[in-house]
Amino acid sequence: MTFKFERLEVWKRSIEFCDRIYLIADALPQKHQFSIGEQLRRAALSIPTNIAEGTGRDGVKEAKYFFRIAKGSVYEVISLLVIAGKRGHIAREQYKELYAEADEISAMLTGLSR
């Protein structure tokens, strides 16, 4: 038996994305762990958890609400990655890869909301 969200490609990809973001957050210098690091972790974790919660709702309107929250969290992660990049904690190439993955997840969430 699997839950509905476990069959969604967007959930699977968001789990992998979250894992990659955690690695970046964990590698930040101690002085940025609480501010940028913790915020990155929370935003990244919010993506798959809100997808899961949305699929567990009975109404379409309710489900869409959680998918929109997940999409907002994708945007939040990107904003935080820009800040971390400006501080020299993320290589430009790594940022580009994460940005592309975030863009695809965001598009998938838009599709899920329709």
C-alpha contacts under 8 A as a table, 3 or more apart, distances in Angstrom:
res1	aa1	res2	aa2	distance
2	T	6	E	6.31
2	T	7	R	7.55
3	F	6	E	5.44
3	F	7	R	7.30
4	K	7	R	5.67
4	K	8	L	7.17
4	K	55	T	6.57
4	K	56	G	7.84
5	F	8	L	5.23
5	F	11	W	6.43
5	F	51	I	6.96
5	F	52	A	5.26
5	F	55	T	5.99
6	E	11	W	6.72
6	E	12	K	7.00
6	E	52	A	7.94
7	R	11	W	7.83
7	R	12	K	7.88
8	L	11	W	5.34
8	L	12	K	6.51
9	E	12	K	5.08
9	E	13	R	6.12
10	V	13	R	5.15
10	V	14	S	5.97
10	V	105	I	6.12
10	V	108	M	6.17
10	V	109	L	7.14
11	W	14	S	5.02
11	W	15	I	6.19
11	W	48	P	5.46
11	W	51	I	6.44
11	W	52	A	7.44
12	K	15	I	5.23
12	K	16	E	6.59
12	K	48	P	7.97
13	R	16	E	5.15
13	R	17	F	6.07
13	R	105	I	7.24
14	S	17	F	4.81
14	S	18	C	5.91
14	S	47	I	6.37
14	S	48	P	5.48
14	S	105	I	6.90
15	I	18	C	5.07
15	I	19	D	6.26
15	I	48	P	5.96
16	E	19	D	5.06
16	E	20	R	6.36
17	F	20	R	5.16
17	F	21	I	6.25
17	F	44	A	7.48
17	F	98	L	7.74
17	F	101	E	7.47
17	F	102	A	7.79
18	C	21	I	5.06
18	C	22	Y	6.15
18	C	41	R	7.64
18	C	44	A	4.90
18	C	45	L	5.96
18	C	47	I	7.76
18	C	48	P	7.89
19	D	22	Y	5.10
19	D	23	L	6.45
20	R	23	L	5.19
20	R	24	I	6.55
21	I	24	I	5.10
21	I	25	A	6.12
21	I	40	L	6.95
21	I	41	R	6.87
21	I	44	A	6.61
22	Y	25	A	4.97
22	Y	26	D	5.90
22	Y	40	L	7.50
22	Y	41	R	5.80
22	Y	44	A	7.78
23	L	26	D	5.15
23	L	27	A	6.27
24	I	27	A	5.19
24	I	28	L	6.54
24	I	90	I	7.68
25	A	28	L	5.38
25	A	33	Q	7.09
25	A	36	I	7.50
25	A	37	G	4.49
25	A	38	E	7.28
25	A	40	L	6.41
25	A	41	R	6.69
26	D	33	Q	7.44
26	D	37	G	6.87
28	L	32	H	6.15
28	L	33	Q	6.14
28	L	37	G	6.65
28	L	89	H	6.62
29	P	32	H	5.57
29	P	33	Q	6.44
30	Q	33	Q	5.09
30	Q	34	F	7.87
31	K	34	F	7.28
32	H	35	S	5.43
32	H	36	I	5.49
32	H	37	G	6.07
33	Q	36	I	6.08
33	Q	37	G	4.37
33	Q	38	E	6.10
34	F	37	G	5.69
34	F	38	E	5.15
34	F	39	Q	7.60
35	S	38	E	5.87
35	S	39	Q	6.23
36	I	39	Q	5.25
36	I	40	L	5.97
36	I	80	L	6.72
36	I	84	A	7.30
37	G	40	L	5.15
37	G	41	R	6.26
38	E	41	R	5.11
38	E	42	R	6.19
39	Q	42	R	5.15
39	Q	43	A	6.07
39	Q	80	L	7.82
40	L	43	A	5.26
40	L	44	A	5.99
40	L	77	V	5.91
40	L	80	L	6.47
40	L	81	L	7.94
41	R	44	A	5.24
41	R	45	L	5.95
42	R	45	L	5.14
42	R	46	S	6.06
43	A	46	S	5.09
43	A	47	I	6.89
43	A	73	S	5.12
43	A	74	V	7.19
43	A	76	E	6.36
43	A	77	V	5.88
44	A	47	I	5.63
44	A	48	P	7.83
44	A	73	S	6.70
44	A	74	V	7.02
44	A	77	V	6.32
45	L	48	P	6.24
45	L	49	T	6.40
46	S	49	T	5.23
46	S	50	N	5.78
46	S	69	I	8.00
46	S	70	A	6.16
46	S	73	S	6.29
47	I	50	N	5.56
47	I	51	I	6.38
47	I	69	I	7.71
47	I	70	A	4.34
47	I	71	K	7.01
47	I	73	S	5.95
47	I	74	V	6.66
48	P	51	I	5.02
48	P	52	A	6.14
48	P	70	A	7.17
49	T	52	A	5.07
49	T	53	E	6.11
49	T	70	A	7.94
50	N	53	E	4.89
50	N	54	G	5.90
50	N	66	F	5.27
50	N	67	F	6.37
50	N	69	I	6.77
50	N	70	A	5.45
51	I	54	G	5.14
51	I	55	T	6.40
51	I	66	F	6.43
51	I	67	F	5.65
51	I	70	A	6.42
52	A	55	T	5.38
52	A	56	G	6.52
53	E	56	G	5.14
53	E	57	R	6.72
53	E	63	A	7.65
53	E	66	F	6.78
54	G	57	R	5.44
54	G	62	E	6.92
54	G	63	A	4.07
54	G	64	K	6.79
54	G	65	Y	7.35
54	G	66	F	4.92
54	G	67	F	6.22
55	T	58	D	7.99
55	T	63	A	6.03
56	G	63	A	7.61
57	R	60	V	7.60
57	R	62	E	6.26
57	R	63	A	5.59
58	D	62	E	7.36
58	D	63	A	7.49
59	G	62	E	5.25
59	G	63	A	6.28
60	V	63	A	5.04
60	V	64	K	6.11
61	K	64	K	5.22
61	K	65	Y	6.39
62	E	65	Y	5.16
62	E	66	F	6.84
63	A	66	F	5.43
63	A	67	F	6.43
63	A	113	S	7.86
64	K	67	F	4.97
64	K	68	R	6.12
64	K	112	L	7.78
64	K	113	S	5.08
65	Y	68	R	5.23
65	Y	69	I	6.42
66	F	69	I	4.97
66	F	70	A	6.24
67	F	70	A	5.02
67	F	71	K	6.27
67	F	109	L	6.18
67	F	110	T	7.95
67	F	112	L	7.32
67	F	113	S	6.34
68	R	71	K	4.99
68	R	72	G	6.19
68	R	109	L	7.45
68	R	110	T	7.89
68	R	113	S	7.42
69	I	72	G	5.03
69	I	73	S	6.27
70	A	73	S	5.05
70	A	74	V	6.47
70	A	109	L	7.68
71	K	74	V	5.06
71	K	75	Y	6.60
71	K	105	I	7.99
71	K	106	S	5.59
71	K	109	L	6.32
71	K	110	T	7.80
72	G	75	Y	5.15
72	G	76	E	6.27
73	S	76	E	4.81
73	S	77	V	6.19
74	V	77	V	5.22
74	V	78	I	6.52
74	V	102	A	6.19
74	V	105	I	7.80
74	V	106	S	6.68
75	Y	78	I	5.18
75	Y	79	S	6.35
75	Y	102	A	7.93
76	E	79	S	5.15
76	E	80	L	6.28
77	V	80	L	5.13
77	V	81	L	6.09
78	I	81	L	4.97
78	I	82	V	6.25
78	I	99	Y	6.74
78	I	102	A	7.58
79	S	82	V	5.21
79	S	83	I	6.58
80	L	83	I	5.09
80	L	84	A	6.20
81	L	84	A	4.95
81	L	85	G	5.89
81	L	90	I	7.60
81	L	95	Y	7.15
82	V	85	G	4.99
82	V	86	K	6.17
82	V	95	Y	8.00
83	I	86	K	5.11
83	I	87	R	6.45
84	A	87	R	5.10
84	A	88	G	6.48
84	A	89	H	5.39
84	A	90	I	6.34
85	G	88	G	4.96
85	G	89	H	5.37
85	G	90	I	4.77
85	G	91	A	6.91
85	G	92	R	7.36
85	G	95	Y	7.52
86	K	89	H	7.53
88	G	91	A	7.21
90	I	94	Q	6.56
90	I	95	Y	6.42
91	A	94	Q	5.27
91	A	95	Y	6.25
92	R	95	Y	5.07
92	R	96	K	6.26
93	E	96	K	5.09
93	E	97	E	6.36
94	Q	97	E	5.15
94	Q	98	L	6.23
95	Y	98	L	5.16
95	Y	99	Y	5.93
96	K	99	Y	5.00
96	K	100	A	6.15
97	E	100	A	5.22
97	E	101	E	6.30
98	L	101	E	5.07
98	L	102	A	6.01
99	Y	102	A	5.04
99	Y	103	D	6.07
100	A	103	D	5.06
100	A	104	E	6.35
101	E	104	E	5.17
101	E	105	I	6.22
102	A	105	I	5.07
102	A	106	S	6.00
103	D	106	S	5.07
103	D	107	A	6.23
104	E	107	A	5.08
104	E	108	M	6.18
105	I	108	M	5.01
105	I	109	L	6.18
106	S	109	L	5.08
106	S	110	T	6.29
107	A	110	T	5.03
107	A	111	G	6.35
108	M	111	G	5.03
108	M	112	L	6.18
109	L	112	L	4.87
109	L	113	S	6.17
110	T	113	S	5.18
110	T	114	R	6.69
111	G	114	R	5.37
